[in-house]
Amino acid sequence: MGDLLQPWHIIVLFMIPFFVLHVVFFWLVCKKAGLSPFLSLLCLIPYVGPFVVLCVLTFSSWRVIPAPPGWPQPLYPQPPYPQPPVPPQLPPQ
């Protein structure tokens, strides 16, 4: 009974869901970016895999399909950018 929960059991119980979540999230991002979702399986390589996938996502061209014309617009339009303050003017001499 004492061998049931060793420290490495706890590490494995936390690492497996962590790796699965990484693969699922990168799978969805790669699919939305127009890349092969199987690229997300590189995340299973510790330390190097997620870095490689992020580099590929960063430097590749995303083949994203534009939204159709009937796509709902946001409820609130984006506010205009605030104008920068005018610097103080010195009187002419």
Residue pairs with C-beta under 8 A, 6 or more apart in sequence:
19 43
19 44
22 40
22 43
22 50
23 40
23 41
23 43
23 44
24 40
25 40
26 39
26 40
26 43
26 50
26 53
27 37
27 40
28 37
29 40
29 57
30 36
30 37
30 39
30 40
30 53
30 57
31 37
32 64
33 57
33 60
33 62
33 63
33 64
34 62
34 63
34 64
34 65
35 56
35 57
35 60
35 62
35 63
39 53
39 56
40 53
42 49
42 50
42 52
42 53
43 49
43 50
43 53
45 52
